[in-house]
Amino acid sequence: MNKAKRLEIFQRLSEAIPNPETELNYSSPFELLIAVILSAQATDKGVNIATDKLFPVANTPEAIYALGEEGLKEYIKTIGLFNTKGANIIKTCKMLIELHGSQVPDDRKALEALPGVGRKTANVVLNTAFGHPTMAVDTHIFRVSNRTKIAPGKNVLEVEMKLLKNVPKEYLIPAHHLLILHGRYTCTARKPRCGACCIYDLCEFKEKTE
């Protein structure tokens, strides 16, 4: 895929999705961090149901740490892997209090040192909270990148590196959410809605549906 075609793809996606942003509910970098930790192998909708109850009660590292694991689990027990996530969140809150003045660090290494935070979660926080040109390659981005041939790769890290190299500079920050939303609602896994796709003629997927 050439540079001109990639530029046209992101121009069209930007027109189709004028406000590309996360569907997780949050009002601070800390709330976003907690929501993203909870979102692993869970839906944004499911996470929002839990955090809409949790955050009015506790939305700082001190407040969630004060709940303790058992108290926190009462709010997140509807989410998959809530035991592990609850334990990691309490440990993360303790580290934020002790090491970072209760602030979410704007730094990949510091973020990835937090329990429950891997490369993908760090990328989401860096991009969404702090405006860094990062790519958190989830199942949607991986699928769209490979189907369209924008950034084909055998694993998430390969796709991430190719996206950082191939995405036009002016779209590096919004690209993350443009691709997620396109994959979530149009380029779906089982039955892609090719007939309703704004980049149908540019996409290099060989098994397009009508």
Phi, psi and omega per residue, in radians:
M1 nan 2.284 -3.080
N2 -1.547 2.949 -3.065
K3 -1.055 -0.722 -3.110
A4 -1.118 -0.706 -3.137
K5 -1.184 -0.705 3.110
R6 -1.092 -0.711 3.117
L7 -1.084 -0.772 3.134
E8 -1.100 -0.677 3.115
I9 -1.041 -0.840 -3.092
F10 -1.286 -0.504 3.033
Q11 -1.108 -0.777 -3.132
R12 -1.203 -0.726 3.110
L13 -1.066 -0.681 3.138
S14 -1.156 -0.584 3.084
E15 -1.263 -0.655 -3.126
A16 -1.329 -0.523 -3.129
I17 -2.201 1.393 -3.008
P18 -1.196 -0.372 -3.132
N19 -2.222 1.228 -3.094
P20 -1.284 1.947 3.128
E21 -2.639 2.895 -3.119
T22 -1.102 2.628 3.070
E23 -1.679 0.083 3.013
L24 -1.364 2.419 3.098
N25 -1.441 2.218 3.105
Y26 -2.814 2.745 3.108
S27 -2.336 0.152 3.100
S28 -2.757 2.792 3.076
P29 -0.979 -0.611 3.133
F30 -1.171 -0.792 3.110
E31 -1.060 -0.698 3.110
L32 -1.088 -0.791 3.134
L33 -0.990 -0.833 -3.130
I34 -1.120 -0.747 -3.140
A35 -1.088 -0.701 -3.122
V36 -1.230 -0.677 3.059
I37 -1.032 -0.735 -3.129
L38 -1.227 -0.411 -3.002
S39 -1.374 -0.167 3.130
A40 -1.031 2.167 -3.127
Q41 0.953 0.607 3.094
A42 -2.509 2.829 3.114
T43 -1.537 2.669 3.072
D44 -1.033 -0.679 3.141
K45 -1.059 -0.787 3.124
G46 -1.107 -0.707 3.108
V47 -1.131 -0.757 -3.123
N48 -1.074 -0.651 3.110
I49 -1.045 -0.723 -3.138
A50 -1.280 -0.811 -3.067
T51 -1.282 -0.412 3.069
D52 -1.139 -0.400 3.056
K53 -1.615 -0.625 -3.083
L54 -1.284 -0.883 -2.986
F55 -1.102 -0.589 3.061
P56 -1.127 -0.401 -3.134
V57 -1.636 -0.705 -3.085
A58 -2.613 1.968 3.141
N59 -2.394 0.462 3.012
T60 -2.289 2.792 3.104
P61 -0.994 -0.693 -3.127
E62 -1.131 -0.760 -3.073
A63 -1.189 -0.734 3.126
I64 -1.242 -0.684 3.102
Y65 -1.058 -0.647 3.138
A66 -1.162 -0.489 3.085
L67 -1.119 -0.590 -3.047
G68 1.327 2.958 -3.106
E69 -1.043 -0.819 -3.081
E70 -1.147 -0.700 3.123
G71 -1.150 -0.710 3.130
L72 -1.142 -0.704 -3.091
K73 -1.060 -0.495 3.113
E74 -1.070 -0.515 -3.131
Y75 -1.541 -0.458 -3.001
I76 -1.983 0.144 -3.032
K77 -1.176 -0.222 3.081
T78 -1.443 -0.104 -3.089
I79 -1.751 2.444 3.123
G80 -1.011 2.539 3.124
L81 1.044 0.555 -3.027
F82 -1.136 -0.489 3.121
N83 -1.125 -0.857 3.133
T84 -1.154 -0.774 -3.138
K85 -1.104 -0.701 3.115
G86 -1.081 -0.783 3.127
A87 -1.093 -0.755 3.140
N88 -1.140 -0.691 -3.121
I89 -1.145 -0.723 3.104
I90 -1.088 -0.762 3.110
K91 -1.129 -0.693 3.111
T92 -1.104 -0.756 3.112
C93 -1.045 -0.743 3.124
K94 -1.060 -0.760 3.133
M95 -1.166 -0.709 3.120
L96 -1.079 -0.715 3.131
I97 -1.143 -0.826 -2.998
E98 -1.404 -0.562 -3.006
L99 -1.916 -0.376 -2.971
H100 -2.283 0.355 3.106
G101 1.025 0.557 3.133
S102 1.162 0.286 3.116
Q103 -1.879 2.584 3.055
V104 -1.334 2.164 -3.099
P105 -1.235 2.440 3.087
D106 -1.615 1.070 -2.999
D107 -2.778 2.194 -3.076
R108 -1.031 -0.860 -3.068
K109 -1.056 -0.746 3.138
A110 -1.179 -0.675 3.116
L111 -1.142 -0.793 -3.082
E112 -1.235 -0.215 3.069
A113 -1.412 -0.210 -3.141
L114 -1.387 2.402 3.117
P115 -1.021 2.319 3.133
G116 1.493 0.020 -3.115
V117 -1.973 1.961 3.056
G118 -1.825 -2.932 -3.090
R119 -1.075 -0.739 -3.095
K120 -1.128 -0.816 3.119
T121 -1.067 -0.750 3.112
A122 -1.062 -0.711 3.126
N123 -1.103 -0.713 3.118
V124 -1.063 -0.836 -3.106
V125 -1.133 -0.773 3.141
L126 -1.086 -0.696 -3.126
N127 -1.316 -0.895 -2.960
T128 -1.402 -0.686 -3.105
A129 -1.536 -0.587 -2.986
F130 -2.084 -0.018 3.031
G131 1.283 0.484 3.095
H132 -1.475 2.581 3.109
P133 -1.381 1.225 -3.132
T134 -1.953 2.790 -3.138
M135 -2.181 1.914 3.067
A136 -1.568 1.675 -3.018
V137 -1.370 1.796 3.042
D138 -1.736 -2.962 -3.100
T139 -1.087 -0.593 3.141
H140 -1.216 -0.855 -3.134
I141 -1.120 -0.698 3.128
F142 -1.060 -0.780 -3.131
R143 -1.149 -0.868 -3.103
V144 -1.106 -0.730 -3.126
S145 -1.082 -0.693 -3.135
N146 -1.366 -0.733 -3.129
R147 -1.114 -0.864 -3.071
T148 -1.281 -0.429 -3.039
K149 1.351 0.339 3.030
I150 -1.072 -0.771 -3.113
A151 -2.687 1.264 -3.111
P152 -1.192 2.476 3.118
G153 -2.843 2.738 -3.090
K154 -1.465 -0.323 3.130
N155 -2.529 2.972 -3.014
V156 -1.125 -0.628 -3.128
L157 -1.184 -0.688 3.112
E158 -1.108 -0.747 3.110
V159 -1.130 -0.737 3.126
E160 -1.025 -0.833 -3.113
M161 -1.133 -0.667 3.124
K162 -1.203 -0.659 3.095
L163 -1.097 -0.786 3.132
L164 -1.064 -0.543 3.133
K165 -1.440 -0.652 -2.952
N166 -1.688 -0.473 -3.098
V167 -1.185 2.301 3.104
P168 -0.950 2.446 -3.013
K169 -0.892 -0.715 -3.069
E170 -1.231 -0.184 -3.126
Y171 -1.977 0.128 -3.069
L172 -1.065 -0.657 -3.125
I173 -1.331 -0.867 -3.141
P174 -1.348 -0.235 -3.054
A175 -0.964 -0.695 -3.127
H176 -0.914 -0.923 -3.096
H177 -1.379 -0.520 3.057
L178 -1.032 -0.784 -3.099
L179 -1.258 -0.681 3.106
I180 -1.067 -0.885 -3.076
L181 -1.166 -0.643 3.081
H182 -1.112 -0.723 3.126
G183 -1.237 -0.595 -3.097
R184 -1.260 -0.630 -2.989
Y185 -2.004 -0.348 -3.115
T186 -2.098 -1.043 -3.115
C187 -1.520 1.072 -3.053
T188 -1.276 2.845 -2.977
A189 -1.144 -0.967 -3.002
R190 -1.503 -0.752 -3.114
K191 -2.276 1.405 -3.139
P192 -1.050 2.425 -3.093
R193 -1.551 1.095 -3.049
C194 -1.039 -0.630 -3.125
G195 -1.128 -0.376 -3.136
A196 -1.852 0.198 -3.025
C197 -1.520 2.303 -3.110
C198 -1.299 -0.212 3.135
I199 -2.068 0.435 -3.074
Y200 -0.885 -0.819 -3.057
D201 -1.348 -0.254 -3.132
L202 -1.711 -0.427 -3.101
C203 -1.181 2.446 -3.101
E204 -1.796 0.296 3.079
F205 -1.192 2.214 -3.023
K206 -1.455 -0.279 -3.063
E207 -1.955 0.842 -3.117
K208 -1.128 2.550 3.049
T209 -1.746 2.843 3.119
E210 -1.614 nan nan
